[in-house]
């Protein structure tokens, strides 16, 4: 891999903190709107919705892992637009202009969430995007913008539809889309190095009750998830696991 640094955006966020152990041996530049508490990492603080800052952050890097976003499934458009649309577009455009080799763009299972029918079918990564919420719609747009950029430039763009990345599932609803931290680390490393021009792939673990098909990530990226949410299933409380009401509608109250 090129010895230039890999840029991690949203580097102070929870997903990035779970990613750090998988970046050992890489030169990393960390970007966030606040300081990043991680030793031996070059940190740049600012707002990626400012194009001049995005240009500064991206300058001289080999690859970008773009995690920065508002991840709230129920957030309003006003709260989503600046981080999830304006910031994302600036990062993609800055990477393209700077001649970055590869952009790994964090999408979400929410971009395909309206297909989600646990126990009935696996969601196929080749199906058209079908978001379950405004947050998912921003991620579907990010995928489209990334694919367009890859098709019209030299920038390689790999979109990862990440599931619920947590040390362990928080409730029964998370069993179908859990992403173990160690599997996140393996997936991102695969996405940084795979011989693939562009694509969108589900990022979940090898869950017994999986609702999202990771076969293309296995074949094209070389992703080999090793963890299973079923190992943590006993005693979990009932819940939606972070998925939206469109996929887990509330149960009507008794008349």
N, C-alpha and C positions, 0 to 999 in steps of 0.2 A: 504494500500500500504506500502511496505517496507520503513523504515525511511532513508535508504541510499539515496544519492542524485540522481536526474535525470540529466544526462549530455545532454546539448543542444549544438550541434556543429553549426558553422556558426552563432554564437549568436549575432554578431554585424550586421547581415544582415537585410534586410527589412522584410522578412517573420518572422524571430525570434522576431523582435520588435513588430510585430502585435500579436505574440503568447504570449508574456510576461504576459498580464493581465489574461490569462487563466491558469497560473501556480501558482497563489496565493495558499498558503498553502503547497506548495511542497518545499523541499530542492533542490536547483538547482546549478549545476556546469556549468559555461559557458565557451565555448572554441571558439576561433577565432584566426586569424592571427594578430589581432589588439585588443586593449583594448575594453572591453565591458562597455558601460556607463549605468550601471543599478545597483541601490543600493541593498545592502544586498545579493549579489550573488558572490559566489566564482568564480574567473576568472582565466583561464589558457590560456596563449598566446603561440601559436606555430603553426607549419605546420603539419597537419595530414598525409601528404604524407611521413613524417618521422615516421617509424614504432615505434621507441623507444618513440617518443613523444605521439603517439596514445596510446601506452601501459600505459604511465604515466597518460594521460587524462582520460582513462577509468577505471583505478584502483579504486575499492571500490564503484562503482556506482551500483544502482539497475537496471536502464534502460537508454537507449540512444535514443535521438531524433536527427537523423542525417540530418541536413539541409545544411551543408557546401557543396558548389558546385559553379562552374561557371554557372550561369543560362542563359547565352546568347544563344538564339536559333541559331544565325548565327556564333557562335564562331568556330574557326578552331580546328582541332584535337589536334594540338600542345598546344592550350590554354585550352583544355578540359581534356586532359589525366591526368595531375597531380592532380587537385582537384577532378575530377569526377570519375576517375578510381582508381588511386593509393591511394588517400586519403580514398575513400570509402572502398576499399579492406582492408586497414589497420584498419579502424574502426571496420568493421565486424569481422576480424580475432582477433583483440584485445578484442572485446566484448566476442567472443567465448572463448578465452583463459582465460579471467578473470571471467568466470562464470556469466556474466550478465544475468538477467532474460529475458529482452525483448529489442529488437531493433526496433524502429519505423524509417523506412527508407523513406526519402522524394524522391519519384519518381515524375513523371510529366505526365500530359495529353499528352505531346509530345511523350511519349513512345508508344502511341496508335494513334498518330495524323494523320497517313495516312488513317485511317478509317473515319476521320472527314468529314461529309457531312451535314452541318446544314440545318435543315428543311426537311431532307430526312429520317434519321434514328438515333436512339440512339446508341452510341458505347457501346457494351456489354463488361463488365470487364472480362468475361471468354474467350474472343477471344485471340489468340496469339498476343504477342507484335508486333506492326507494326509502328516503329518510322517515324516521318516526317522530321527529321534533325539529324545531328551528336549529338547535345545535347540530343535529344530523345533517340538516340541509346545508349548513356552512361547510361541513366536511365533504359532502357530495360536490359542492362547488369547488372546494380545494382540489379534489381529485380531478375534476374536469379541467381546471386551470393548469394543474400539473401535467396532465396528459397532453393538452394543447401545446404547452411549452416544450415538452420533450419531442413532439412531432415537428416543431418549427425551429428547433435550435439544437445545439450539441449537448445540452444539459440532459442527463439521465435522471428520471424521476420515478422513484419507487414509493407507492402509497401503502401504508400499513394500517389496516382497519383494526385498531387495537380494541381488545375486550377490556374487562375490568381488571386492571393491573393492581393487585393487592397482595400482601404477604400470604394471605389465605382468604378464601371466600367469606363474605360477611353474612350471607344468608342463603336460603335455598335458591333464590332467583339468580344468584351469581354462579351456580354450578354449571350452567350451559355456556358461559362466556368468560370464564376466569382465565387470566393470563398471569402465571407465576413470574415473579421477578427474574428468576434464572432463565426462563423461556423468553421473556422480553429481551434480555441481554443477548441471547443467542440469535433471536430474530433480527435485531438491529445490526449485529455484526454480519449476518448473512446478507441483509439488504445493502450494506455498505460495500460488499465485495462481490456479490453474485454477477455473473455474466448475463445481465438482463438490461435491456434498454429502458423499458417502462412497464409498469403494471400496478395492479391493486390486489392486495392479498390480506386475508384475514389473519389477525394476530391473536390467537387464543392457544391455550395449552391443550394437551392430549386428553381432554376431559371425556369420561365415559358418556356423559349426557350432552356432548357437544351439539350446538345448534348451528355452528358455522364451519363450513368445509375448508380445511386448511391444506387440501391435497395439492393445490397449485403452489402454495408456499413451500411445501415439501419438495416438489418436483423442480420448480424453477429457481427457488432461492437456496435450496438445500437445508431448509429449516426442519429440525428434528426436536419437537417439543418432548419434554421428559416428565412433566408433572401432570397429575390428574386431580381435578377438584373432588372427585369421589373419595379420595383419601381423607378429606376434611368434612365430609357430609354429615357424619353422625352428630346429632345434637344441634345442628344449625337452626336458627329461628327462621320462620317463613318470611319471605320478602321478595322484592322484585329485582334485587341485585343491581340496581341502578338503571334498569331499562325503563322505558317511558310508558305512560298510560295508554298510548295507542297500541302497544304490544301486550300490556298487562292492564286491561280496563278494570276499573273498580267494580267490585261485586255489587249489584243492585241491592238496596236494603229491602227487607221483607215488608210487604204491604201491611 
